[in-house]
């Protein structure tokens, strides 16, 4: 599962390089390759729990949205994943 997430993060990083700059700005709340990477690192550091699994699902949805050019949706899912990664 971690290999799948790492692969998806790599694809998201490539997509971030391809997405036009104006689309990234329109996406609003931090849907960027850097923010995806930071959030994913925080999630990986979490202990296995339902909260971690929910955060992983949100990351997957954020990456999928980013790859499909839905930057607003990506930002929404990334925000949910980031909030879950801060939960103790």
LUMRO-736328 format. One line per field, with one value per residue: residue number from 1; residue in one letter; x negated, y negated, z of N, C-alpha, C in turn. Coordinates in Angstrom, 1 decimal, always signed. Layout:
num NUM | ... $
residu A | ... $
nu X | ... $
nv Y | ... $
nw Z | ... $
cau X | ... $
cav Y | ... $
caw Z | ... $
cu X | ... $
cv Y | ... $
cw Z | ... $
***
This chain:
num 1 | 2 | 3 | 4 | 5 | 6 | 7 | 8 | 9 | 10 | 11 | 12 | 13 | 14 | 15 | 16 | 17 | 18 | 19 | 20 | 21 | 22 | 23 | 24 | 25 | 26 | 27 | 28 | 29 | 30 | 31 | 32 | 33 | 34 | 35 | 36 | 37 | 38 | 39 | 40 | 41 | 42 | 43 | 44 | 45 | 46 | 47 | 48 | 49 | 50 | 51 | 52 | 53 | 54 | 55 | 56 | 57 | 58 | 59 | 60 | 61 | 62 | 63 | 64 | 65 | 66 | 67 | 68 | 69 | 70 | 71 | 72 | 73 | 74 | 75 | 76 | 77 | 78 | 79 | 80 | 81 | 82 | 83 | 84 | 85 | 86 | 87 | 88 $
residu X | X | X | X | X | X | X | X | X | X | X | X | X | X | X | X | X | X | X | X | X | X | X | X | X | X | X | X | X | X | X | X | X | X | X | X | X | X | X | X | X | X | X | X | X | X | X | X | X | X | X | X | X | X | X | X | X | X | X | X | X | X | X | X | X | X | X | X | X | X | X | X | X | X | X | X | X | X | X | X | X | X | X | X | X | X | X | X $
nu -0.8 | -2.0 | -3.8 | -2.2 | -1.1 | -3.4 | -4.0 | -1.8 | -2.2 | -4.5 | -3.5 | -1.7 | -3.5 | -4.8 | -2.6 | -2.1 | -4.1 | -3.3 | -0.8 | +0.8 | -0.3 | +1.6 | +3.9 | +3.1 | +3.1 | +5.7 | +6.8 | +6.7 | +6.6 | +3.7 | +3.1 | +0.6 | -2.5 | -4.4 | -3.0 | -1.4 | -3.4 | -4.5 | -2.2 | -1.7 | -4.1 | -3.7 | -1.5 | -2.5 | -4.1 | -2.4 | -0.8 | +0.6 | +4.0 | +7.6 | +7.8 | +5.5 | +5.8 | +8.1 | +7.0 | +5.1 | +6.9 | +8.1 | +5.8 | +5.3 | +7.6 | +7.2 | +4.8 | +5.8 | +7.7 | +6.1 | +4.6 | +6.5 | +7.1 | +8.8 | +8.6 | +9.7 | +11.2 | +9.1 | +7.7 | +9.5 | +9.7 | +7.0 | +6.8 | +8.4 | +7.0 | +4.6 | +5.6 | +6.4 | +3.9 | +2.8 | +4.2 | +4.2 $
nv +1.2 | -1.2 | -1.5 | -2.0 | -4.4 | -6.0 | -5.8 | -7.1 | -9.6 | -10.3 | -10.5 | -12.5 | -14.6 | -14.8 | -15.6 | -18.0 | -19.5 | -19.8 | -21.0 | -24.0 | -27.2 | -29.2 | -27.6 | -26.3 | -28.4 | -29.2 | -27.0 | -27.5 | -26.7 | -25.6 | -23.4 | -21.9 | -20.4 | -20.5 | -20.8 | -18.5 | -16.6 | -17.2 | -16.8 | -14.1 | -13.0 | -13.6 | -12.1 | -9.5 | -9.3 | -8.9 | -6.8 | -3.6 | -3.7 | -4.3 | -7.0 | -7.6 | -5.9 | -7.1 | -9.6 | -8.8 | -8.0 | -10.4 | -11.8 | -10.2 | -10.8 | -13.5 | -13.5 | -12.2 | -14.1 | -16.3 | -15.3 | -15.1 | -17.7 | -19.1 | -21.4 | -22.8 | -20.8 | -19.1 | -20.7 | -20.8 | -18.1 | -17.7 | -19.5 | -18.3 | -15.9 | -17.0 | -18.1 | -15.8 | -14.6 | -16.1 | -15.3 | -13.8 $
nw +0.0 | +0.7 | -1.3 | -3.4 | -2.7 | -2.7 | -5.4 | -6.4 | -5.4 | -6.8 | -9.4 | -9.0 | -8.5 | -11.0 | -12.4 | -11.3 | -12.2 | -14.8 | -14.8 | -15.6 | -14.4 | -13.7 | -13.2 | -10.9 | -9.1 | -9.1 | -7.8 | -5.2 | -1.8 | -1.2 | -3.1 | -4.2 | -5.4 | -3.4 | -1.0 | -1.1 | -0.8 | +1.8 | +3.4 | +2.9 | +4.0 | +6.7 | +7.2 | +6.8 | +9.0 | +11.1 | +13.6 | +12.9 | +12.4 | +12.4 | +11.8 | +10.4 | +8.2 | +7.1 | +6.4 | +4.5 | +2.5 | +1.8 | +0.8 | -1.4 | -2.9 | -3.3 | -4.8 | -7.1 | -8.0 | -8.5 | -10.6 | -12.5 | -13.0 | -11.3 | -9.3 | -7.2 | -5.9 | -5.2 | -3.4 | -1.3 | -0.5 | +0.2 | +2.3 | +4.2 | +4.6 | +5.7 | +8.1 | +9.4 | +9.7 | +11.7 | +13.9 | +17.0 $
cau +0.0 | -2.9 | -4.4 | -1.1 | -1.0 | -4.6 | -3.9 | -0.8 | -2.9 | -5.4 | -2.6 | -1.2 | -4.6 | -4.9 | -1.4 | -2.2 | -5.0 | -2.6 | +0.4 | +0.5 | -0.4 | +2.9 | +4.8 | +2.7 | +3.5 | +7.2 | +7.2 | +6.9 | +6.0 | +2.5 | +3.0 | -0.7 | -3.3 | -5.1 | -2.0 | -1.1 | -4.5 | -4.5 | -1.1 | -2.0 | -5.1 | -3.1 | -0.6 | -3.3 | -4.7 | -1.3 | -0.6 | +1.7 | +5.3 | +8.6 | +7.6 | +4.4 | +6.4 | +9.0 | +6.1 | +4.6 | +7.9 | +8.2 | +4.6 | +5.5 | +8.6 | +6.5 | +4.0 | +6.7 | +8.3 | +5.0 | +4.2 | +7.6 | +7.2 | +9.8 | +7.7 | +10.5 | +11.4 | +7.8 | +7.4 | +10.5 | +9.2 | +5.7 | +7.0 | +9.0 | +5.9 | +3.7 | +6.2 | +6.3 | +2.5 | +2.5 | +5.0 | +3.4 $
cav +0.0 | -2.4 | -1.6 | -2.6 | -5.9 | -6.6 | -5.9 | -8.1 | -10.9 | -10.6 | -10.9 | -13.9 | -15.5 | -15.1 | -16.4 | -19.4 | -20.2 | -20.0 | -21.8 | -25.5 | -28.0 | -29.9 | -26.6 | -26.0 | -29.6 | -29.1 | -25.9 | -28.0 | -26.2 | -24.8 | -22.2 | -21.9 | -19.2 | -20.6 | -20.6 | -17.1 | -15.9 | -17.5 | -16.2 | -12.7 | -12.7 | -13.7 | -10.9 | -8.3 | -9.3 | -8.6 | -5.4 | -3.0 | -3.9 | -4.7 | -8.4 | -7.5 | -5.4 | -8.2 | -10.6 | -8.2 | -8.0 | -11.8 | -12.0 | -9.6 | -11.6 | -14.8 | -13.3 | -12.0 | -15.4 | -17.1 | -14.7 | -15.4 | -19.2 | -19.7 | -21.9 | -23.1 | -19.5 | -18.7 | -21.5 | -20.4 | -16.8 | -17.9 | -20.1 | -17.2 | -15.0 | -17.7 | -18.2 | -14.4 | -14.2 | -16.8 | -14.7 | -12.9 $
caw +0.0 | +0.8 | -2.6 | -4.2 | -2.3 | -3.2 | -6.8 | -6.7 | -5.1 | -7.9 | -10.5 | -8.6 | -8.6 | -12.4 | -12.8 | -10.7 | -13.2 | -16.1 | -14.6 | -15.8 | -13.1 | -13.4 | -12.6 | -9.5 | -8.3 | -9.0 | -6.9 | -3.8 | -0.6 | -1.2 | -3.9 | -4.9 | -5.2 | -2.1 | +0.0 | -1.2 | -0.2 | +3.2 | +4.1 | +2.8 | +5.0 | +8.0 | +7.4 | +7.0 | +10.4 | +12.0 | +13.9 | +12.2 | +13.1 | +11.5 | +11.4 | +9.4 | +7.0 | +6.5 | +5.8 | +3.3 | +1.5 | +1.4 | +0.0 | -2.7 | -3.6 | -3.6 | -6.0 | -8.3 | -8.4 | -9.1 | -11.9 | -13.5 | -13.2 | -10.5 | -8.3 | -6.0 | -5.2 | -4.7 | -2.2 | -0.3 | +0.1 | +0.8 | +3.6 | +5.1 | +5.0 | +6.6 | +9.4 | +10.0 | +10.1 | +12.9 | +15.0 | +17.9 $
cu -0.9 | -3.5 | -3.4 | -1.0 | -2.2 | -4.5 | -2.9 | -1.4 | -3.8 | -4.6 | -2.1 | -2.3 | -4.9 | -3.8 | -1.5 | -3.2 | -4.3 | -1.4 | +0.0 | +0.5 | +0.9 | +3.9 | +4.4 | +3.1 | +5.0 | +7.6 | +7.3 | +6.0 | +4.9 | +2.4 | +1.7 | -1.5 | -4.0 | -4.2 | -1.5 | -2.2 | -4.6 | -3.4 | -1.3 | -3.0 | -4.5 | -2.2 | -1.4 | -3.9 | -3.6 | -1.3 | +0.6 | +3.0 | +6.3 | +8.4 | +6.5 | +5.0 | +7.3 | +8.1 | +5.5 | +5.6 | +8.1 | +7.0 | +4.8 | +6.5 | +8.0 | +5.6 | +4.7 | +7.3 | +7.3 | +4.7 | +5.3 | +7.9 | +8.3 | +9.1 | +8.5 | +10.8 | +10.2 | +7.5 | +8.3 | +10.0 | +7.9 | +5.8 | +7.5 | +7.8 | +4.9 | +4.3 | +6.2 | +4.9 | +2.1 | +3.3 | +4.1 | +4.1 $
cv -1.3 | -2.6 | -2.3 | -4.1 | -6.6 | -6.8 | -7.0 | -9.5 | -11.3 | -11.1 | -12.3 | -14.9 | -15.8 | -15.9 | -17.8 | -20.2 | -20.6 | -20.9 | -23.3 | -26.2 | -28.7 | -28.9 | -26.3 | -27.2 | -29.6 | -28.0 | -26.3 | -27.3 | -25.2 | -23.5 | -22.2 | -20.6 | -19.3 | -20.3 | -19.1 | -16.3 | -16.0 | -16.8 | -14.7 | -12.2 | -12.7 | -12.5 | -9.6 | -8.2 | -8.9 | -7.1 | -4.8 | -3.1 | -4.2 | -6.1 | -8.4 | -7.0 | -6.4 | -9.3 | -10.1 | -8.2 | -9.5 | -12.2 | -11.4 | -10.3 | -12.9 | -14.6 | -13.0 | -13.3 | -16.2 | -16.6 | -14.9 | -16.9 | -19.8 | -20.2 | -22.3 | -21.9 | -19.0 | -19.4 | -21.1 | -19.1 | -16.9 | -18.6 | -19.1 | -16.3 | -15.7 | -17.8 | -16.8 | -14.1 | -15.0 | -16.2 | -13.8 | -11.7 $
cw +0.0 | -0.6 | -3.6 | -3.9 | -2.8 | -4.7 | -7.2 | -6.4 | -6.2 | -9.1 | -10.2 | -8.8 | -10.1 | -12.9 | -12.4 | -11.7 | -14.5 | -16.0 | -14.8 | -14.5 | -12.8 | -12.8 | -11.2 | -8.6 | -8.1 | -8.0 | -5.5 | -2.8 | -0.9 | -2.0 | -4.7 | -4.6 | -3.8 | -1.0 | +0.1 | -0.5 | +1.3 | +4.0 | +4.0 | +3.8 | +6.4 | +8.3 | +7.6 | +8.4 | +11.4 | +12.4 | +13.2 | +13.0 | +12.0 | +11.0 | +10.3 | +8.1 | +6.3 | +5.8 | +4.5 | +2.2 | +1.0 | +0.5 | -1.4 | -3.5 | -4.1 | -4.8 | -7.2 | -8.8 | -9.1 | -10.5 | -13.0 | -13.6 | -12.3 | -9.2 | -7.0 | -5.2 | -4.5 | -3.4 | -1.0 | +0.4 | +0.8 | +2.2 | +4.6 | +5.6 | +5.9 | +8.0 | +10.1 | +10.4 | +11.3 | +14.1 | +15.8 | +18.2 $
***
